[in-house]
C-alpha cells in the first residue's frame, strides 16, 4: 500500500474515531462474511459501528485522541467496535450477546477512561457496569429515597391523626343524638 493511501486511511480512521470515549476490540478472523455482515447490521441498529483496520494505522490515527492507550488490545487482525453516543458498557453487553450467537468471535477487550479491560473477562466486567443513564437513575433514587421515606412517615401519621379526629367527631355526633333522645 502506498504512503498516500495509508495517509488517507489514517486520516479517515482518525476522523471516525475522533471524540470517542470508549472502544472495544475484537478479532474478526474465523467468522465468515455472512455472519460478519449480520453482526454489523445488528450493531448498526443499536448505533454501534465496526471498523476493521490495520493495527499500525489505528495506533497512528488515535495517537492524539481520547482513546490513546488502547494499543495493547491490538494484536493480529483487529476490528474496532465503537459508538458516538453509546457507553462502553452498552458496547460490551452487545458484544457479549454476539459472542453467544457467534462462538468463533474473539473478544479482545474494552478501553475507556484510560483503562484497558482485557479479554472476555474484562468485557464481562464492563458489561456489568451501569450505563451513564443507569448510574444517574441510581444516584437520583438514592437521593430521593430519604425524602420519600419521610413523606411516607408524615402521610402515615397524618392519616392516623385524621382517623382519630373522625372517630372523635363520630362519637360527638352519637352523643348529640343520644342527648336529645334522653331529654
N, CA, C and O of each residue as an XYZ file, in Angstrom:
732
protein
N       0.856     -1.162      0.000
C       0.000      0.000      0.000
C       0.910      1.235      0.000
O       1.875      1.301      0.761
N       0.598      2.196     -0.847
C       1.430      3.389     -0.953
C       1.237      4.291      0.258
O       0.254      4.186      0.991
N       2.205      5.176      0.442
C       2.164      6.083      1.591
C       0.958      7.016      1.517
O       0.364      7.338      2.546
N       0.587      7.458      0.302
C      -0.571      8.340      0.143
C      -1.854      7.645      0.587
O      -2.688      8.235      1.275
N      -1.999      6.392      0.186
C      -3.195      5.638      0.560
C      -3.229      5.429      2.071
O      -4.280      5.561      2.698
N      -2.078      5.103      2.651
C      -2.009      4.916      4.107
C      -2.387      6.198      4.837
O      -3.119      6.158      5.825
N      -1.892      7.332      4.355
C      -2.222      8.617      4.978
C      -3.715      8.917      4.877
O      -4.313      9.416      5.830
N      -4.317      8.616      3.727
C      -5.755      8.835      3.566
C      -6.556      7.939      4.522
O      -7.516      8.390      5.146
N      -6.155      6.686      4.629
C      -6.841      5.761      5.535
C      -6.662      6.216      6.986
O      -7.602      6.166      7.780
N      -5.450      6.657      7.320
C      -5.178      7.134      8.677
C      -6.040      8.343      9.015
O      -6.593      8.416     10.112
N      -6.162      9.293      8.087
C      -6.990     10.479      8.318
C      -8.464     10.112      8.458
O      -9.157     10.637      9.329
N      -8.939      9.214      7.606
C     -10.332      8.778      7.680
C     -10.606      8.059      8.992
O     -11.648      8.270      9.611
N      -9.687      7.220      9.414
C      -9.835      6.498     10.683
C      -9.821      7.476     11.851
O     -10.629      7.352     12.771
N      -8.913      8.443     11.822
C      -8.843      9.452     12.883
C     -10.136     10.252     12.941
O     -10.618     10.584     14.025
N     -10.693     10.559     11.784
C     -11.956     11.310     11.720
C     -13.100     10.490     12.339
O     -13.923     11.035     13.075
N     -13.151      9.196     12.044
C     -14.207      8.335     12.583
C     -14.078      8.148     14.090
O     -15.083      8.084     14.799
N     -12.850      8.061     14.576
C     -12.615      7.775     15.991
C     -12.463      9.037     16.844
O     -12.279      8.948     18.057
N     -12.540     10.195     16.219
C     -12.378     11.453     16.940
C     -13.535     11.663     17.921
O     -14.702     11.516     17.557
N     -13.205     11.999     19.139
C     -14.210     12.295     20.148
C     -14.772     11.081     20.868
O     -15.663     11.221     21.706
N     -14.272      9.903     20.559
C     -14.767      8.704     21.242
C     -14.199      8.617     22.648
O     -13.049      8.986     22.889
N     -15.015      8.127     23.575
C     -14.566      7.912     24.947
C     -14.196      6.455     25.186
O     -13.426      6.145     26.095
N     -14.752      5.555     24.361
C     -14.539      4.135     24.572
C     -14.462      3.408     23.237
O     -15.046      3.826     22.237
N     -13.719      2.302     23.257
C     -13.616      1.452     22.069
C     -13.410      0.014     22.532
O     -12.706     -0.253     23.506
N     -14.040     -0.897     21.811
C     -13.843     -2.325     22.070
C     -13.091     -2.896     20.875
O     -13.206     -2.393     19.757
N     -12.326     -3.947     21.121
C     -11.558     -4.577     20.052
C     -11.918     -6.054     20.008
O     -11.934     -6.741     21.029
N     -12.209     -6.526     18.792
C     -12.499     -7.941     18.585
C     -11.598     -8.469     17.480
O     -10.998     -7.693     16.736
N     -11.503     -9.786     17.374
C     -10.764    -10.437     16.301
C     -11.783    -10.959     15.293
O     -12.559    -11.859     15.612
N     -11.790    -10.403     14.076
C     -12.785    -10.826     13.091
C     -12.430    -12.121     12.373
O     -13.241    -12.619     11.591
N     -11.260    -12.678     12.606
C     -10.863    -13.904     11.910
C     -11.701    -15.080     12.367
O     -12.097    -15.171     13.529
N     -11.964    -15.978     11.431
C     -12.710    -17.175     11.748
C     -14.211    -16.999     11.625
O     -14.966    -17.945     11.851
N     -14.651    -15.813     11.274
C     -16.079    -15.545     11.100
C     -16.318    -15.315      9.615
O     -15.656    -14.477      9.002
N     -17.258    -16.054      9.032
C     -17.492    -15.889      7.601
C     -18.170    -14.550      7.312
O     -18.667    -13.884      8.220
N     -18.183    -14.173      6.057
C     -18.695    -12.874      5.641
C     -20.153    -12.653      5.969
O     -20.544    -11.544      6.335
N     -20.958    -13.681      5.846
C     -22.392    -13.534      6.112
C     -22.621    -13.220      7.589
O     -23.388    -12.316      7.921
N     -21.958    -13.962      8.471
C     -22.119    -13.716      9.908
C     -21.569    -12.340     10.292
O     -22.136    -11.653     11.142
N     -20.465    -11.946      9.662
C     -19.894    -10.623      9.933
C     -20.872     -9.527      9.537
O     -21.083     -8.573     10.286
N     -21.466     -9.665      8.361
C     -22.424     -8.650      7.908
C     -23.669     -8.632      8.778
O     -24.208     -7.563      9.064
N     -24.133     -9.797      9.202
C     -25.291     -9.845     10.097
C     -24.964     -9.169     11.427
O     -25.782     -8.428     11.972
N     -23.759     -9.430     11.945
C     -23.349     -8.811     13.202
C     -23.240     -7.293     13.033
O     -23.704     -6.542     13.890
N     -22.637     -6.845     11.944
C     -22.538     -5.403     11.681
C     -23.927     -4.768     11.626
O     -24.143     -3.681     12.163
N     -24.855     -5.446     10.982
C     -26.216     -4.920     10.859
C     -26.881     -4.799     12.231
O     -27.503     -3.781     12.535
N     -26.749     -5.843     13.062
C     -27.346     -5.798     14.403
C     -26.706     -4.696     15.246
O     -27.398     -4.007     15.995
N     -25.394     -4.527     15.127
C     -24.707     -3.473     15.881
C     -25.114     -2.090     15.371
O     -25.318     -1.169     16.161
N     -25.230     -1.952     14.073
C     -25.590     -0.656     13.486
C     -26.979     -0.222     13.934
O     -27.224      0.970     14.120
N     -27.896     -1.181     14.111
C     -29.244     -0.851     14.595
C     -29.193     -0.225     15.984
O     -30.083      0.545     16.346
N     -28.176     -0.541     16.756
C     -28.009     -0.014     18.116
C     -27.096      1.210     18.154
O     -26.779      1.711     19.233
N     -26.667      1.700     16.978
C     -25.820      2.891     16.924
C     -24.337      2.593     17.100
O     -23.563      3.477     17.467
N     -23.944      1.359     16.841
C     -22.547      0.946     17.026
C     -21.959      0.569     15.673
O     -22.621     -0.059     14.847
N     -20.727      0.954     15.465
C     -20.018      0.669     14.208
C     -18.866     -0.285     14.468
O     -18.334     -0.367     15.575
N     -18.493     -1.009     13.408
C     -17.342     -1.908     13.471
C     -16.416     -1.542     12.324
O     -16.843     -1.439     11.174
N     -15.150     -1.347     12.644
C     -14.168     -0.915     11.659
C     -12.970     -1.845     11.712
O     -12.283     -1.928     12.730
N     -12.718     -2.552     10.599
C     -11.535     -3.394     10.500
C     -10.419     -2.507      9.961
O     -10.573     -1.871      8.918
N      -9.297     -2.466     10.673
C      -8.219     -1.552     10.317
C      -6.879     -2.179     10.681
O      -6.785     -3.000     11.594
N      -5.853     -1.778      9.952
C      -4.509     -2.250     10.290
C      -4.107     -1.648     11.635
O      -4.413     -0.492     11.928
N      -3.423     -2.445     12.439
C      -3.058     -2.013     13.785
C      -2.198     -0.756     13.790
O      -2.436      0.150     14.588
N      -1.198     -0.687     12.909
C      -0.306      0.481     12.895
C      -1.066      1.744     12.513
O      -0.810      2.816     13.061
N      -2.010      1.618     11.563
C      -2.800      2.786     11.168
C      -3.738      3.209     12.301
O      -3.950      4.403     12.514
N      -4.289      2.256     13.017
C      -5.161      2.583     14.155
C      -4.368      3.284     15.254
O      -4.853      4.240     15.859
N      -3.161      2.816     15.510
C      -2.312      3.436     16.535
C      -1.989      4.876     16.164
O      -2.066      5.777     17.000
N      -1.626      5.083     14.903
C      -1.292      6.447     14.464
C      -2.526      7.346     14.445
O      -2.434      8.531     14.766
N      -3.670      6.796     14.076
C      -4.897      7.593     13.987
C      -5.387      8.045     15.359
O      -6.024      9.092     15.474
N      -5.099      7.268     16.394
C      -5.594      7.600     17.732
C      -4.505      8.173     18.640
O      -4.713      8.319     19.845
N      -3.370      8.490     18.075
C      -2.244      8.975     18.883
C      -2.564     10.247     19.648
O      -2.016     10.463     20.729
N      -3.434     11.093     19.119
C      -3.756     12.359     19.780
C      -5.185     12.416     20.321
O      -5.636     13.479     20.749
N      -5.898     11.300     20.310
C      -7.296     11.288     20.738
C      -7.478     10.859     22.185
O      -6.514     10.577     22.896
N      -8.736     10.816     22.601
C      -9.082     10.419     23.963
C      -8.816      8.941     24.218
O      -8.586      8.537     25.358
N      -8.846      8.135     23.163
C      -8.675      6.696     23.348
C      -7.227      6.246     23.158
O      -6.952      5.069     22.924
N      -6.325      7.190     23.260
C      -4.917      6.831     23.181
C      -4.580      5.932     24.374
O      -4.858      6.280     25.521
N      -3.990      4.796     24.098
C      -3.634      3.869     25.153
C      -4.299      2.514     25.004
O      -4.039      1.606     25.793
N      -5.156      2.366     24.001
C      -5.824      1.084     23.805
C      -4.985      0.132     22.956
O      -5.434     -0.968     22.634
N      -3.777      0.544     22.594
C      -2.930     -0.211     21.677
C      -2.609     -1.621     22.169
O      -2.319     -2.503     21.360
N      -2.656     -1.844     23.476
C      -2.343     -3.178     23.998
C      -3.390     -4.215     23.557
O      -3.122     -5.416     23.597
N      -4.565     -3.762     23.141
C      -5.599     -4.676     22.663
C      -5.388     -5.078     21.203
O      -5.980     -6.046     20.724
N      -4.544     -4.328     20.509
C      -4.300     -4.600     19.095
C      -3.205     -5.658     18.957
O      -2.039     -5.405     19.259
N      -3.593     -6.829     18.503
C      -2.638     -7.909     18.308
C      -3.198     -8.817     17.222
O      -4.183     -9.522     17.444
N      -2.583     -8.802     16.067
C      -3.120     -9.575     14.946
C      -4.273     -8.840     14.301
O      -4.391     -7.620     14.415
N      -5.123     -9.590     13.621
C      -6.279     -8.982     12.957
C      -7.189     -8.349     14.011
O      -7.527     -8.980     15.013
N      -7.577     -7.103     13.774
C      -8.376     -6.381     14.762
C      -9.511     -5.620     14.101
O      -9.376     -5.097     12.994
N     -10.619     -5.572     14.798
C     -11.748     -4.745     14.393
C     -12.128     -3.891     15.593
O     -12.303     -4.396     16.702
N     -12.251     -2.600     15.356
C     -12.635     -1.668     16.413
C     -14.153     -1.539     16.415
O     -14.770     -1.358     15.365
N     -14.746     -1.633     17.593
C     -16.188     -1.510     17.746
C     -16.432     -0.284     18.619
O     -15.931     -0.199     19.740
N     -17.209      0.664     18.093
C     -17.386      1.937     18.783
C     -18.740      2.537     18.470
O     -19.413      2.118     17.528
N     -19.135      3.510     19.256
C     -20.365      4.248     19.026
C     -20.203      5.656     19.560
O     -19.602      5.853     20.617
N     -20.719      6.619     18.858
C     -20.574      8.023     19.268
C     -21.367      8.334     20.535
O     -20.846      8.979     21.446
N     -22.607      7.888     20.604
C     -23.473      8.186     21.750
C     -23.790      6.935     22.554
O     -24.871      6.809     23.129
N     -22.833      6.011     22.586
C     -23.048      4.723     23.241
C     -21.958      4.534     24.295
O     -20.783      4.806     24.047
N     -22.367      4.064     25.474
C     -21.394      3.863     26.546
C     -20.632      2.558     26.344
O     -21.048      1.685     25.582
N     -19.513      2.450     27.041
C     -18.679      1.258     26.954
C     -19.427      0.033     27.441
O     -19.259     -1.054     26.887
N     -20.247      0.187     28.464
C     -20.984     -0.971     28.980
C     -22.034     -1.451     27.980
O     -22.285     -2.653     27.890
N     -22.650     -0.544     27.233
C     -23.607     -0.956     26.211
C     -22.894     -1.727     25.099
O     -23.389     -2.751     24.628
N     -21.733     -1.228     24.687
C     -20.958     -1.917     23.657
C     -20.584     -3.314     24.145
O     -20.740     -4.292     23.413
N     -20.098     -3.407     25.363
C     -19.686     -4.700     25.921
C     -20.873     -5.655     26.015
O     -20.733     -6.839     25.709
N     -22.029     -5.165     26.430
C     -23.219     -6.016     26.530
C     -23.605     -6.583     25.171
O     -23.897     -7.771     25.038
N     -23.601     -5.715     24.168
C     -23.971     -6.169     22.832
C     -22.958     -7.169     22.279
O     -23.338     -8.138     21.622
N     -21.684     -6.940     22.537
C     -20.665     -7.882     22.062
C     -20.756     -9.217     22.797
O     -20.488    -10.264     22.209
N     -21.130     -9.190     24.072
C     -21.322    -10.449     24.805
C     -22.516    -11.221     24.220
O     -22.484    -12.450     24.150
N     -23.559    -10.506     23.804
C     -24.694    -11.150     23.137
C     -24.259    -11.751     21.804
O     -24.666    -12.859     21.454
N     -23.425    -11.011     21.058
C     -22.927    -11.509     19.772
C     -22.055    -12.745     19.966
O     -22.070    -13.657     19.139
N     -21.304    -12.774     21.049
C     -20.456    -13.930     21.352
C     -21.311    -15.182     21.537
O     -20.890    -16.278     21.167
N     -22.512    -15.028     22.110
C     -23.414    -16.165     22.274
C     -23.907    -16.669     20.923
O     -24.122    -17.869     20.748
N     -24.088    -15.757     19.965
C     -24.575    -16.135     18.640
C     -23.456    -16.680     17.759
O     -23.664    -17.611     16.981
N     -22.264    -16.092     17.889
C     -21.120    -16.465     17.049
C     -20.000    -16.940     17.970
O     -19.282    -16.122     18.547
N     -19.850    -18.224     18.108
C     -18.867    -18.773     19.043
C     -17.429    -18.456     18.634
O     -16.549    -18.378     19.491
N     -17.180    -18.273     17.335
C     -15.826    -18.011     16.857
C     -15.355    -16.587     17.146
O     -14.184    -16.266     16.942
N     -16.254    -15.742     17.616
C     -15.922    -14.347     17.895
C     -14.966    -14.261     19.087
O     -15.277    -14.734     20.180
N     -13.801    -13.651     18.862
C     -12.818    -13.474     19.934
C     -12.898    -12.038     20.441
O     -12.674    -11.091     19.687
N     -13.216    -11.888     21.715
C     -13.313    -10.573     22.341
C     -11.965    -10.233     22.945
O     -11.510    -10.901     23.873
N     -11.326     -9.201     22.424
C     -10.002     -8.818     22.925
C     -10.078     -7.951     24.167
O      -9.243     -8.072     25.063
N     -11.087     -7.066     24.228
C     -11.226     -6.210     25.387
C     -11.864     -4.874     25.071
O     -12.271     -4.599     23.943
N     -11.938     -4.046     26.116
C     -12.552     -2.726     26.022
C     -11.596     -1.711     26.642
O     -10.893     -2.003     27.609
N     -11.589     -0.512     26.062
C     -10.790      0.580     26.601
C     -11.704      1.774     26.821
O     -12.380      2.226     25.896
N     -11.724      2.290     28.060
C     -12.391      3.558     28.340
C     -11.868      4.120     29.646
O     -11.355      3.382     30.488
N     -11.997      5.418     29.814
C     -11.500      6.137     30.990
C     -10.038      5.833     31.280
O      -9.633      5.785     32.442
N      -9.247      5.627     30.242
C      -7.816      5.393     30.414
C      -7.464      4.005     30.921
O      -6.304      3.752     31.245
N      -8.432      3.100     31.000
C      -8.170      1.754     31.489
C      -8.476      0.722     30.419
O      -9.411      0.867     29.631
N      -7.661     -0.326     30.414
C      -7.843     -1.423     29.480
C      -8.431     -2.608     30.237
O      -7.900     -3.020     31.268
N      -9.512     -3.145     29.727
C     -10.137     -4.343     30.282
C      -9.901     -5.461     29.269
O     -10.548     -5.503     28.223
N      -8.978     -6.359     29.581
C      -8.500     -7.381     28.649
C      -9.441     -8.568     28.538
O     -10.029     -9.002     29.528
N      -9.577     -9.078     27.354
C     -10.226    -10.344     27.085
C     -11.704    -10.398     27.407
O     -12.361     -9.386     27.652
N     -12.196    -11.626     27.397
C     -13.618    -11.851     27.635
C     -14.004    -11.515     29.078
O     -15.109    -11.035     29.330
N     -13.095    -11.768     30.024
C     -13.380    -11.429     31.426
C     -13.516     -9.916     31.593
O     -14.416     -9.434     32.281
N     -12.623     -9.185     30.962
C     -12.704     -7.729     31.020
C     -13.969     -7.207     30.372
O     -14.600     -6.277     30.875
N     -14.340     -7.817     29.239
C     -15.560     -7.426     28.538
C     -16.771     -7.704     29.422
O     -17.691     -6.889     29.483
N     -16.780     -8.843     30.107
C     -17.883     -9.193     31.005
C     -17.951     -8.222     32.180
O     -19.035     -7.828     32.610
N     -16.793     -7.846     32.689
C     -16.730     -6.894     33.807
C     -17.322     -5.549     33.397
O     -18.083     -4.948     34.155
N     -16.977     -5.079     32.210
C     -17.504     -3.803     31.716
C     -18.997     -3.918     31.418
O     -19.746     -2.966     31.636
N     -19.434     -5.072     30.923
C     -20.856     -5.267     30.601
C     -21.715     -5.180     31.853
O     -22.876     -4.780     31.772
N     -21.173     -5.543     33.001
C     -21.927     -5.500     34.250
C     -21.974     -4.102     34.861
O     -22.756     -3.860     35.780
N     -21.153     -3.183     34.364
C     -21.163     -1.814     34.869
C     -22.419     -1.096     34.385
O     -22.915     -1.385     33.296
N     -22.934     -0.168     35.180
C     -24.126      0.568     34.727
C     -23.755      1.581     33.647
O     -22.644      2.109     33.621
N     -24.709      1.835     32.762
C     -24.501      2.886     31.772
C     -24.632      4.229     32.482
O     -24.996      4.281     33.657
N     -24.344      5.283     31.787
C     -24.436      6.617     32.388
C     -25.862      6.884     32.873
O     -26.065      7.376     33.983
N     -26.834      6.560     32.043
C     -28.242      6.792     32.406
C     -28.633      5.962     33.627
O     -29.338      6.450     34.511
N     -28.177      4.715     33.677
C     -28.483      3.861     34.828
C     -27.829      4.399     36.095
O     -28.434      4.379     37.167
N     -26.598      4.877     35.974
C     -25.896      5.421     37.138
C     -26.600      6.671     37.664
O     -26.744      6.845     38.874
N     -27.038      7.540     36.753
C     -27.768      8.751     37.159
C     -29.072      8.370     37.851
O     -29.434      8.969     38.864
N     -29.778      7.379     37.312
C     -31.033      6.938     37.927
C     -30.781      6.365     39.322
O     -31.553      6.616     40.247
N     -29.699      5.595     39.473
C     -29.365      5.032     40.794
C     -29.056      6.137     41.799
O     -29.486      6.071     42.950
N     -28.318      7.142     41.367
C     -27.963      8.255     42.258
C     -29.210      9.043     42.650
O     -29.397      9.381     43.819
N     -30.057      9.331     41.670
C     -31.294     10.055     41.970
C     -32.185      9.255     42.917
O     -32.802      9.819     43.821
N     -32.250      7.951     42.710
C     -33.028      7.105     43.611
C     -32.497      7.159     45.031
O     -33.267      7.215     45.990
N     -31.166      7.143     45.162
C     -30.550      7.210     46.495
C     -30.801      8.567     47.147
O     -31.009      8.652     48.357
N     -30.781      9.621     46.342
C     -31.008     10.971     46.878
C     -32.474     11.144     47.292
O     -32.759     11.717     48.344
N     -33.393     10.655     46.475
C     -34.820     10.854     46.741
C     -35.393      9.874     47.763
O     -36.463     10.127     48.317
N     -34.719      8.785     48.017
C     -35.222      7.763     48.921
C     -35.509      8.279     50.334
O     -36.588      7.997     50.855
N     -34.600      9.022     50.983
C     -34.926      9.524     52.327
C     -36.133     10.448     52.338
O     -36.937     10.400     53.270
N     -36.272     11.271     51.339
C     -37.428     12.172     51.259
C     -38.717     11.393     51.086
O     -39.740     11.723     51.685
N     -38.660     10.346     50.253
C     -39.835      9.502     50.043
C     -40.211      8.792     51.350
O     -41.388      8.700     51.697
N     -39.207      8.297     52.063
C     -39.473      7.641     53.346
C     -40.077      8.616     54.356
O     -41.029      8.285     55.063
N     -39.509      9.821     54.413
C     -40.017     10.837     55.329
C     -41.447     11.223     54.960
O     -42.299     11.386     55.834
N     -41.700     11.367     53.672
C     -43.060     11.677     53.221
C     -44.024     10.571     53.603
O     -45.160     10.848     53.985
N     -43.592      9.329     53.506
C     -44.434      8.197     53.904
C     -44.744      8.225     55.389
O     -45.859      7.914     55.806
N     -43.753      8.600     56.184
C     -43.959      8.691     57.633
C     -44.983      9.778     57.937
O     -45.916      9.552     58.707
N     -44.817     10.959     57.336
C     -45.759     12.052     57.569
C     -47.154     11.694     57.085
O     -48.150     11.998     57.742
N     -47.214     11.049     55.937
C     -48.508     10.659     55.397
C     -49.173      9.648     56.331
O     -50.373      9.736     56.590
N     -48.413      8.712     56.822
C     -48.948      7.716     57.755
C     -49.426      8.358     59.038
O     -50.505      8.026     59.530
N     -48.642      9.273     59.592
C     -49.036      9.957     60.832
C     -50.247     10.841     60.596
O     -51.145     10.905     61.436
N     -50.276     11.518     59.466
C     -51.413     12.388     59.160
C     -52.690     11.573     59.022
O     -53.753     11.995     59.479
N     -52.588     10.404     58.391
C     -53.796      9.579     58.253
C     -54.253      9.050     59.604
O     -55.454      8.908     59.833
N     -53.317      8.754     60.505
C     -53.684      8.323     61.858
C     -54.411      9.449     62.599
O     -55.436      9.222     63.241
N     -53.877     10.643     62.502
C     -54.494     11.803     63.160
C     -55.877     12.056     62.575
O     -56.829     12.324     63.308
N     -55.984     11.969     61.240
C     -57.283     12.194     60.593
C     -58.298     11.151     61.038
O     -59.459     11.488     61.274
N     -57.887      9.893     61.157
C     -58.832      8.856     61.606
C     -59.226      9.071     63.061
O     -60.374      8.810     63.420
N     -58.310      9.540     63.915
C     -58.641      9.845     65.307
C     -59.649     10.994     65.389
O     -60.607     10.936     66.160
N     -59.426     12.034     64.591
C     -60.347     13.181     64.574
C     -61.728     12.734     64.096
O     -62.746     13.152     64.648
N     -61.758     11.889     63.076
C     -63.033     11.394     62.553
C     -63.750     10.562     63.614
O     -64.967     10.671     63.762
N     -63.014      9.739     64.349
C     -63.620      8.927     65.418
C     -64.186      9.814     66.519
O     -65.268      9.541     67.037
N     -63.469     10.871     66.880
C     -63.949     11.810     67.906
C     -65.210     12.504     67.413
O     -66.165     12.673     68.171
N     -65.218     12.913     66.130
C     -66.403     13.561     65.562
C     -67.603     12.627     65.592
O     -68.706     13.043     65.947
N     -67.397     11.375     65.223
C     -68.490     10.407     65.207
C     -69.033     10.181     66.619
O     -70.247     10.088     66.802
N     -68.165     10.094     67.600
C     -68.591      9.925     68.994
C     -69.383     11.145     69.459
O     -70.393     11.023     70.151
N     -68.899     12.330     69.061
C     -69.604     13.557     69.450
C     -70.995     13.596     68.818
O     -71.963     13.998     69.463
N     -71.092     13.170     67.537
C     -72.390     13.147     66.860
C     -73.326     12.148     67.543
O     -74.507     12.443     67.724
N     -72.821     10.981     67.922
C     -73.635      9.967     68.598
C     -74.097     10.496     69.979
O     -75.227     10.277     70.417
N     -73.180     11.186     70.617
C     -73.531     11.758     71.940
C     -74.610     12.823     71.782
O     -75.506     12.904     72.622
N     -74.553     13.654     70.719
C     -75.554     14.675     70.470
C     -76.909     14.036     70.155
O     -77.944     14.520     70.614
N     -76.905     12.956     69.378
C     -78.155     12.296     69.023
C     -78.756     11.591     70.249
O     -79.975     11.547     70.415
N     -77.906     11.058     71.079
C     -78.378     10.350     72.254
C     -78.887     11.342     73.316
O     -79.803     11.004     74.066
N     -78.329     12.535     73.399
C     -78.697     13.555     74.357
C     -80.147     14.044     74.136
O     -80.904     14.093     75.105
N     -80.574     14.413     72.881
C     -81.969     14.828     72.712
C     -82.942     13.696     72.943
O     -84.059     13.940     73.400
N     -82.563     12.475     72.647
C     -83.466     11.340     72.842
C     -83.683     11.098     74.329
O     -84.780     10.707     74.727
N     -82.667     11.320     75.165
C     -82.758     11.118     76.601
C     -83.577     12.239     77.240
O     -84.200     12.028     78.280
N     -83.585     13.428     76.631
C     -84.284     14.554     77.229
C     -85.712     14.502     76.906
O     -86.472     15.375     77.325
